Amino acid sequence: MSDQEFTHLDPLGRARMVDVSHKEPTHRRAVARCKVVMRPETITAIVNREVKKGDVLAVARVAGIMAAKRTSDTIPLCHPLMIASVSVTFELEDDHVAIEAHVDCIERTGVEMEALHACSVAALTVYDMCKSADKGMTITDLALWEKTGGKSGTYRRLDTDAAAADEPTG
């Protein structure tokens, strides 16, 4: 099977869950990142813990961790995995919160979706916690930045990958 084939389709084009029973469990790791762009005043409120709903980053961290553990409940063809660890970190800049999620496991399939899910749910939680003060926030740049383990080996996103994604094709 080439890397260009869709593994989640059977020979008749119907959706299926990939059979991973023949694979040996290996250490798998994935890192995803995104940003929540907001007004500087909203960043200040987060830093000063002035958001009425509570500690934005603490709640978003727990939401991201929970999301990683429940990915197969919301992404239909994902395998349920025994997650070994999840971390969600935040970096506050002048006009955005940068979010990074790391997910590790020893499994037969990767944890890319778990890292992306953790990152996106953490971002949605930041939005939810701050929306009364800043409805103009946007969630941007959700991407896989690294994955290790498995047959396809290691992938690390380069800054040029982000620039290439913005270029028109065809």
C-alpha positions in Angstrom: 0.0 0.0 0.0 1.5 3.4 -1.0 1.5 6.4 1.4 -1.0 8.1 -0.9 -3.8 5.5 -0.4 -6.6 6.1 2.1 -6.2 3.4 4.7 -9.7 4.0 6.2 -11.5 2.9 3.0 -12.2 -0.7 2.1 -11.8 -1.9 -1.6 -15.3 -0.7 -2.3 -14.7 2.8 -0.9 -16.6 2.3 2.4 -15.3 3.7 5.6 -13.6 1.1 7.9 -11.4 1.1 11.0 -7.9 -0.1 10.0 -6.9 -3.5 11.4 -3.8 -2.9 13.6 -3.8 -6.3 15.3 -0.8 -7.5 13.3 1.4 -4.6 14.4 3.7 -4.8 17.4 3.2 -2.1 20.1 5.9 0.6 20.0 6.5 3.9 21.8 4.5 6.5 20.0 4.6 10.3 20.6 2.9 13.3 19.0 3.1 17.0 19.4 0.4 19.4 18.2 0.2 23.2 18.4 -2.3 25.9 17.8 -3.0 29.5 18.8 -6.0 31.5 20.2 -5.7 35.0 18.9 -7.3 37.7 21.1 -7.2 41.3 22.2 -4.3 42.3 24.4 -6.8 43.1 27.1 -8.0 39.5 27.2 -4.4 38.3 27.6 -4.0 40.7 30.5 -7.2 39.3 32.1 -6.0 35.8 31.8 -2.6 36.6 33.3 -4.2 38.5 36.2 -6.8 35.8 36.7 -9.6 38.3 36.2 -11.7 36.1 33.9 -15.0 35.6 35.6 -15.3 31.9 34.8 -12.0 31.2 36.7 -8.5 30.1 35.9 -8.6 29.9 32.2 -5.3 28.0 31.7 -6.0 25.4 34.4 -9.4 24.6 33.1 -8.1 24.5 29.5 -5.2 22.2 30.5 -7.6 19.7 32.1 -9.9 19.9 29.1 -7.1 19.1 26.7 -6.0 16.1 28.8 -9.5 14.8 28.9 -9.9 15.3 25.2 -6.7 13.3 24.4 -8.1 10.4 26.5 -11.5 10.5 24.7 -10.4 11.1 21.1 -11.9 7.8 19.8 -15.3 8.9 21.2 -15.5 11.9 18.8 -13.3 10.9 15.8 -15.2 7.9 14.4 -12.4 5.8 13.0 -9.8 6.3 15.7 -8.7 3.4 17.8 -9.2 3.7 21.6 -5.7 3.9 23.0 -4.2 3.5 26.4 -2.6 6.9 26.7 0.6 6.8 28.9 0.9 10.6 29.3 -0.5 13.9 28.1 0.8 17.4 28.7 -0.8 20.6 27.6 1.2 23.8 27.9 0.6 27.5 27.2 2.6 30.4 26.2 1.1 33.9 26.4 2.1 36.5 23.9 0.8 40.0 23.4 -2.1 39.0 21.1 -2.5 35.2 21.5 -2.2 32.1 23.6 0.0 29.5 22.0 -1.0 25.9 23.0 1.1 22.8 22.7 0.0 19.2 23.5 2.3 16.2 23.9 0.8 12.7 24.0 2.8 9.5 24.6 1.7 5.8 24.5 2.9 2.3 23.8 0.5 1.1 21.1 0.0 -0.4 17.7 -1.1 3.0 16.2 -0.1 6.6 16.5 -1.3 9.4 18.7 -1.4 12.2 16.2 -5.2 12.6 16.5 -5.0 12.6 20.3 -2.5 15.4 20.3 -4.5 17.4 17.8 -7.7 16.8 19.7 -6.1 17.8 23.0 -4.8 21.0 21.5 -8.1 22.0 19.8 -10.2 21.3 22.9 -7.8 23.3 25.0 -8.2 26.1 22.5 -12.0 25.9 22.5 -11.9 26.0 26.3 -9.8 29.1 26.3 -12.4 30.6 23.9 -15.3 29.5 26.0 -13.8 30.9 29.2 -13.1 34.3 27.6 -15.9 34.7 25.1 -17.9 37.1 27.3 -15.1 39.6 27.1 -13.8 38.9 23.6 -16.1 37.4 21.0 -13.7 38.2 18.2 -11.1 35.6 19.2 -9.9 33.2 16.5 -8.4 29.7 16.8 -5.6 29.3 14.2 -2.6 27.3 13.1 -3.7 23.9 14.4 -1.1 21.5 13.2 0.9 18.4 13.9 4.5 19.4 14.8 6.1 16.1 15.6 5.3 12.4 15.6 7.6 9.5 16.4 7.2 5.7 16.4 5.6 3.3 14.0 6.4 2.2 10.5 6.5 5.7 9.0 9.1 6.8 11.6 9.7 10.3 12.7 8.0 13.5 11.3 9.0 17.0 12.3 7.2 20.0 10.9 9.5 22.6 9.5 8.6 26.3 9.4 8.6 26.0 5.7 5.8 23.5 6.0 3.6 26.2 7.4 4.5 28.6 4.6 3.9 25.9 1.9 0.5 25.2 3.4 -0.4 28.9 2.8 0.6 28.8 -0.9 -2.1 28.2 -3.5 -1.9 24.9 -5.4 -2.7 23.9 -9.0 
